[in-house]
């Protein structure tokens, strides 16, 4: 391996343990460290990679970093970079799922979490507001957001998400794209290998079928079904980790009851304190699901692995497949315009999650005050989410 590539790996390790604050903060660090300081790529290349990551389903920060690695050292360096980036936070979240099951019955543990959980809901409220302010710029986008909110509140079904995402993209693409693009679309799709499309759909259908065929009582049934669940959501998540929360909450808490509201919020709060990708939250969800179903510590580790691999695999493979013909893809405004509808629908998903997350508060006015205080701190000060979470933990230890 070349000296430049070894230096890149070292910088990725440093970045992994210092990347707080979510996708927006991650891009700022990449610009400073990987472009301006090290000059691994140009600023224009970073902007284009980030645009491509926003266009694709999956973890935007992860895809951008992997794209940089691919440009620096090809496929091998891209895979190494992905593993370095995802492993630390996913490991911590797996250990958190295991320890949560050990300490959940202790009174002091519950007392501490009573302040952390409203803080986590406040973070979701802030993310929802931020997304709405950024993406709801037209009557069409506002209508799509309200429509997705109403539909998901009524149905509360995991399979409503892919349908609404597809419809949102079709509506915005149809309304916002001029008709002079047929030649560009033909050129793009001529470069797309149909085997890759078959691969993605085939993997999804295979594990969905296996999950249905294997007996529910089998030890391997739940891991197979979990892989299908996370893989499917990895294909559907546009907009990064903020959109992941409503998707996961609706499916794992509301629809399938794999986790409780309290468990979900506790894991989400912990993830906000950690550096690295928001998608590492999946490690906690997979571990908790297996633990709640009585599979023990080994089962929880398997659940975490299945979740992390399933959720990240589509985005990882997509970025590596599409980077070579991104110059064609970025010319297709019909594809770009579909994003506004997809993001508008995602805002509706986030609003649905916010409403459902607040329901367990009932008449607990203190929880609502903490949630509102968290929102105000994040929106009107420079205090970041990890600091607010730590404040919530401190309040639980003191009072």
N, C-alpha and C positions, 0 to 999 in steps of 0.2 A: 504494500500500500504506500502511495506517495506521501511525502512529508506534508503537503498541503491538505491531503485528506485526513491525516492523523491530527493535524491542527484543527480541522473542521470538527472532528469527533470531540476533541477536547472542548471546543466552544459550545457544541451541542450539549455536552454534559453540564457545563456551567449554566447555560440557558435553561435547561430542564429544571434545575434547582432554584432558579431565581425568577421564573416566568409566572408572576402573579397577575391577577386582574382581568383575565379573560381575553378573548380574541383581539379586541381593540388595543389593549396594552401590549399583547404579544407582537403585533405588527410593528408597533413603535420600537420595541426592543430589537426586532429583526432588522429594522431600518438602520438603527444606530450601530449595532454590533456586527451584523453580517454584510451590510452594504457599505456604510460610511467608514467603519473601522477596518474590516478585513477585506472588503471588496470581492467577496465570493461571487456576487452577481451585481448587476447594475440596479439602480433605483427603479428604472422602467421595468426591468424583469421582475422585480419584487412586486410592483404594482400589478403587473399582468398575472403573476402567479396567484396573488391574493384575489384578483377578480375571477380567475378560473375556479379557485376554491369556493368562492361565494356562489358561483354558478352551479357547482356540483353538489349533490347530496353528500353529507358526511361532515367530519370535524374540520372546520376551515383552518384553524391554526396548525393542526397536524398535517393537513394536505399541503399547506404553504411551505412548511419546514421540509417535508419530504420532497417537494418539488425543487427546493433549493439544493438539497443533497443530490438529487438526480442530475442536476446541471453541473454540480461540482465533481461528482465521482461515479455517476451511473447507478445502475440498479442495486449493486451490492451495498454501496454507501447509503442509498435511500432506505434499504431494509434495516441496516444497522442503526441509522438515525431514528427510524420509527420505533425500534425496540428500546433504545435509550430514552426516548421522549415519553413513551407510554408506561414503561416498567415501574419506575419509582412510585408515582401516584397511584397506579393500579394496585401495587403491592400494599401500600398503606390502607387503601380502601378495602381490600380483602381482609387484612388484619382487623380493621375496624368492624367489619361484618361479624367476624369470629368473636371478637371481644364484646360486641354489643349483646350477643346472645348470652355471654357469660355474666354480664353485669346488669342486664335489663331488669332483673327482679329487685335490685337494691334501691332502697328509698332515696338515698342521696343522689344516685345516678338520675333518677326521674326528676328530682328537684332541680338539678343543673339544667336538664334539657327543657324544662318548662319555659325558660327564657330564650333558649337557642332557637326553638321551633318558630315562635313568632318573628324572630329576626330573619329566619330563612324565608318565611312568607313575604316579609318586607322586601327582601332581595328579588323575589319573583315579581312583586309589584313594580319595583324599579325597572326591571328588565322589560316588563310588559309596556310600561310607559315609554321607555327609551325606544323600543321597537315601533310602537305606535307613532311616536313623534317623527321617527326616521322614515317610515315606509307608507304611512297613510297620507299621501299627498293629493289624492284625487277622490272624486265621488265613487268611482269604480272600486278602488282599493278599500275605502271605508265600508262600502256595501259588502264586499267579500269578507272583510274582517267580522262585521256584525253577523253576517250569515253563518260563517263557520262557528262563531260563538254560540249562536242559537241552536244550530244543528248538533254540535257536540254536547251541549248541556242537556238536550233532549235525549239523544241516543246513548251517550257515554259508552261508546263501543269503539274498540281499537281499530276496527276496520272502516270506521268513518274517516279516519285520517288520510289514507291513501286516495280515497275517492275525492275528498275535498281539495287535497293538494293538486291532484290532476285537473280538477275543474277550475281551480284558481289560476293555474298556469295557462290553461286553454283560453279562458275568458280574457285575461290581460294580454296574452299574445295576439288574440284575434282582434281586440279593440285598439291596440296601440301600435301595430306593425303595418307599414305600407306594403303594397302588393308587389313591389318591384324586386322581390328577393328570390324568386324561384331558381334562378341559375346558381346563386350562392348556395342554396340549400342542396341542390343536386350535387354540387362539388363537395360539400361537406360529407353528405351521406355516402358518396362514392368512396370516401376514405375510411368509413367506419366498417370495421370487420364484423359481419353479422354473427360470427362465432362468439364474440365477446358479449354481445347482447344475449345470445342463447345461454352463455355461461351464467350470467347474473340471474336470469329468470329460472334457469334449470336448478341452480343451487337452492334458491328460495323454495321452489316447488318440491324438490327432493326432501328437504328437511321438514317441510310442512306435511308431506305424505308420510314420512317416517314417524313423525310425532302422532299422526292419526292412527297408523298401523300398530305401532308398538303399544303393548298393553299399558294402561295408566299405572298399574302396580309395579311395572318393571323398574329396576334401578336406573336404567339408561333412558327411560321415557322422558323424565323431566329435563335432563341436560339437552336432549335433542330438541324438545319443544322450546327450551330457552334459547338455543342457538337460532332457531327459526324466528323467534320473537325479536331478538336483537338484530339479526341480519336484516330482517324486513324493515325495522326502524332505521338501521344504518343506511338503507336505500332511500328512506323517506325524509330524513332530517336535513332540511335546508336552513341555513342561518346559524349553525353552530349549536353550542351547548345550551343556550337559552331556550331553544325550541325543543331540545331533548326532554326537558323537565315535564312539560304538559303531556307529551307523548307517553313517557314512561309512567307518569302518575295515573293517567287514565287507564292504561293497559294493566299495570301491575298492582295498583291499589284499588281503583274503582271497579274494573271489570273482572280481574282474575283473583283479587284478594291474596296475592302472594306476600304482600307487606302491609303493615298498618300505616296509617297516616303519620303517626309519631316516628316510626322507623324510617320512613321515606324522608321526612324533613330533617331528621338527625343526620342521616347520611349526606343529604344535600348540603347541610350547613358545614359539615366537616370538609367536604370537597372544596367549598369556597375558601377555606383556610389554606389549602395546599397549592403549591405551584404546579404547573403542568396543565394538561388538557382537561376540560370539563367532562369529556367523554369517559374519563376514569371513574365517574360516578357509576357507570355500568358495572364495575367490579363489585361495588358494594351491593347493588341490586341483585346481581347473580348470586353472590355469597349469602345474602339474607334470604333469598328465595329458597335456596337449597337447605339452609339451616331451619327455616320455618317448616319445611316439609320433612324434617327429621333425618336428614342425610349426614349429619355429623360434620366434623371439621374437614375431613377429606372431601366430602361432598361440597362443602362451602368453597374450598379452593378450586374444585372442578367448576363449580358454578361461576366463580369470578373469571376463570380463564375463558370459559365458553362465552360469557357476556362480552368481555373485552375483545376477543377475536371476532365474534359475530358482528358487533356494532362497528368496529373499525375496518373490517375487511373490505366492504364495498367501496368506501371512500379512498382507502389506500390503493386498491387496484385501479380505480377510476382515474386517480391523478396520474398514475404511472402509464396508463394506457393513452390518456388524452393529451398530455403535455406535448408529444411529438406533432400533433396536428392542431394545436391551440391557435396558430396563426389563421387557420380557416374558421375555426369555431367562433373566435371573437368577432368575426365580421357579420355573423348571423344575428341581426337585431330581433328577429322573431324569438330566438332562444333567450336573448337578454331580457326582452320584454316579458317573457313568461315569469321571470323572477319577481316582478312587482306583485303579481297575483299570488304567487306562492308565499311571499313574505307577508302579504296582507292576511292570507288564511292563517299563517303562523301566529300572527298577532291575536287572532280570534282564539286559537288554541291556548295561547298563554293566558288570555283573559279568563277562559274557562277553567284552567288550572288554578288561577288565583281565587276564583269564586269557590271552587271545590275545596281548596286548601284552608280557606277561612271558615268553612262550615263547622268543623270540630271545635272552634273557639266558643261557639254558642253565645252566652251572655258574659263571657269573661272580658270585661272592659280593659283589663291590664294587657291582655294579649293584643288587642286592637291598638292600644297606645304604643306598645313596643313595635308593632308592625309599621304603624305610621311614622314613628320616630326613626326607624331604620330607613324608610323611604326618603324622609326629609334629609337625613344625614348624607345619603348617597347622592341625592339629586342637587343639594344646595351647598355641599362642602366638598373638599378634596379627600375626605376619608374614604378608604376603600373597603370593600366587602369583608376581607379577612379581619380587618381591625374591628369592624362592627360585630362579627361573630365572636371574636375574643372578648369583647365587652359583654356580650350576652352570657358567655361561659363564666366570666368573672362575677356577674350579677347573681348567677345561680349558685356560685360557691359562697358568696357573701350573705345572701338573704335566704 
